[in-house]
Amino acid sequence: MSESGAFFPVSVKKFMEKGITSLSEEEKMSTLHYLENAYHQEPCNEEIVHRLIQFYNQTNKTKKAQEIGQNFLTMNGYNKDILGELSITFMQEDNMDTYFTLVRHYMEEEQNEDTQQVTNNVIPFPKQFIPRKDIRDFASWQTAEQLEFLQEARFLEIDDFLSAFKVFLADESFSPFVQSMIFELMQEKEIDEEIEVRKINKHGIFNPKKVPMLADNMFASELFTGLADKLEHSNPSLFEQVIGIIQQHLFMIYPFEFEPKDVNVWVNAYYKWANAMYGDKTMISDPVNHELMEEAISTIEELEIRQQNYFI
């Protein structure tokens, strides 16, 4: 099997190119069947493991994704693509601390392989935290390195890193997830200045100190409440899945917000889109602007595609 997946079945190729929302129910079943069978035959095949974790993430089977991802890392050691896909898994489980622990472990393991062993009688003195690489090249670091550094930076003064962070935030070619983490770090450090942000075809100027934290977003709270009214009792598993997806979408576009700021439009858009994933062509009876709702659904589909193209 080639790295490009040239010998994958049609449904698997379609999933790899366009994501889970492009598949019919029959295609989802055949894709899952193929990937799970292939995994049992080749549990150390990086591409198969990567795609299976991706499929589990997109179908809300995060426990399975975590299990096979960590098994792969245990057997094979550090792997950038697998760690990257696991970042989505742990974000869905709201357990990024465990992910950062994994990143730190494998980054340190890789670094130790490149350094000489220190004799047992040498006692190292504590050292001030210094980035392994020049912070001015932050944009060129691997995602795992960026994440590890941002986790460490939460306990540091970040004045010396701001110029590199500003460059990163102003370039929409970089991971929107890492951009969001940088902006949240600036909020935690109460950075009080205008910062240019470009991401996902959006451009704006924001002052981190004056922007509410994402956890305090009233629009998101009203959106979750609206979806709870529609799904929490009739389909609780779908409700939990949709809430996880929305949280990822909100984080990906942060500090931007959904437009238009009409909660009813987005409640019905996510409701219709989520049901369509399972072949349910739900008719919307609520009084809602259907043109705006369809535009919102197009935005949701675009965010899903973009999410698949970036790992945190």
Disulfide bonds with the S-S distance in Angstrom:
none
